[in-house]
Amino acid sequence: MDRKKSATIGEVLERYLADSPLADGLRFSRVCQAWNDVVGPSVASMSSGQKFSAGVFTVRLGSSVLRMQLQMSVEDIRARMNKILGDRTVQKINLR
């Protein structure tokens, strides 16, 4: 009897989800959670209309002053989000 390499449940589930229609929704959810973790609850509560497509995360902010403040540190936010995500998922952040 041939034995195959064993895999953890997490690895098997990750492979399954990568090929399923749920992959995009799961990725979007993880990116939104990373945004919330990085910017904190007060900024997250002022965020809406989040979209993620082809590595570009777009978020609408309720305040133009807040948008300008975040624009100055958008690259740091992107790097911190990618650190949470464990890869270079977010290539660009658009603040609207």
N, C-alpha and C positions, 0 to 999 in steps of 0.2 A: 504494500500500500504506500503510495506517494503522499508525503505530507507537504502541504503548502505553507508558505510563510504565514505566520499568524499576524493578525491586525487587531488593533483595539476597536471597540465599538465606535468611538469617535472618528477614527480613520475611515471605517466602512461607511458611516453615516455621511461624512464629508464627501467621499467619492460619489455616493448615491445622489446627494443634493447638488453636486456640481453638474450632473447630467440631467437634472430634473427641471421642470418649469419653475420650481420654487426658488431656484438659485438667485435670480435677479431680485426678488422680493427680500430674500434673506440678506443679500449684500446691501440693499438699500436700508434695511433695518439696522444693520451693524454700523453703517456709515452715519446714520442719524443719531444712533446712540453714542458713537465716538464724538460727534459734534457736541451733543449735550454734555458729555463728560468734560470736554476741553473748555468750552465757553462758560459752563456753570449754569445753574438753574435760572438765574435772573435774565441772562441773555437768551437762554433757550426758550424762556416763556415769551420773549419778544420776537421769536423766529417763527416763520410760517412758510408755506408753499415750497417745501424742500423737494428737490429733484436730484437724481443721480443717474447720469448716463455717460458712457464712454470715458469714465474717469473724472468727469466734471461734476462737482457738487454745487448746486445752486440753491441759495437760501434767500428768502425775502425777510427783511428786517423792518420792524415797525417804526424805527426812528432813523432819520438821516444822520443825526449826530453819532449814534451808535455805529452805523454803517461806516462812517469815516474813521472812527476810532479803531474798529476791527480791521479796516482796510490796511492800516499801517502794520498790523501784525498777522496778516493773512498767511504768510509763508510759515511763520512759527506755528500757527493753528493747524495748517495742513500737515506739517511734520509731526506734530503731537498726535493728530488723528491717525496718521499712518503708523506711528509707533504703537498705538492702542490696537489697531487692526492687524499689526504684525507683517505688513507688506506695503507696497506702494499703490494701494487701491485708489487713493484720491490724488489725481494729477494736478487739479486746479480747483479753486474755490471762487465762485462768482457770488458776490454780495449784491443784492438788489434792494 
